[in-house]
């Protein structure tokens, strides 16, 4: 099997997972203009934007003779559930009919199917090796998320380049790791490095925080969300996302471990009563949770063609008014220009600071 997967967030984690299971892994390319254009060209016009980006990534991977693509499914009425089948058809129409697409759905949806998929992906590894691999990859993801959360705070008060360098080095070193013990050592090493910048954090009353919510792919993947977190940090605001990869793993692979996440997401029922797919209801819950934790504003990322996020956008004005928290919705697609995002983010953050000063006076 020459295997690959879509590029999303801390992609080294998926690479590590499949390498430890003994597969020949090809690292997918990071989305860029060429990949996005390719995906847009060969995807249905009204497909949601993440679908188009992933089409582009798959087509680039075909140049490297990848024969197996592993991806996640979706739950609820959202298009992610059809990604596998439609991508297969697109690849087949373009002559890549030998490629297999393996879709990992949550065990919550179908235990038997989940078991069969894990059995297929484990190859010749023993079940003990599989358990060890899952533990290493989960601990690795947790450590990466923990370091990244510090980065998202400290970058607001320090030069982006300096903090980004530490983040890149950390990812590189985490990727070399072979055992759970090394993960803890590396985690402590990078948290200690970041700790040296802690004095730059101002007093509590002078800190500004923005919560980022939205569809999982555009929230996690910096290369298609116009590096929104860095932009917010650049203007002296801390950021925190509604989703980190650890949450996704807990939600999809260990469905009984995410109790506190479930409670946050349940708050969303106030505005979206039924499950409408994607993370729409959960996002509303996270927005309320950010407000309750004292955040100053919310940035909502909505990919073009995403019905769940279109619905959440429709209730966001009510949420913003009731909970008195400003929300900026940014629609993301192949036309989204960096300068436009920068200007809108700057104006939004200025407005938050000005409003805050008026309240003080
Ligand atoms: S949540 Fe939205 S963008 Fe994501 S797969 Fe579903 S419809 Fe597409």
Boltz pocket constraint, residues with backbone or C-beta under 6 A from the ligand:
constraints:
  - pocket:
      binder: B
      contacts: [[A, 48], [A, 49], [A, 50], [A, 51], [A, 74], [A, 78], [A, 79], [A, 80], [A, 215], [A, 216], [A, 217], [A, 277], [A, 278], [A, 279], [A, 303], [A, 304], [A, 305], [A, 306], [A, 307], [A, 308], [A, 309]]
      max_distance: 6.0
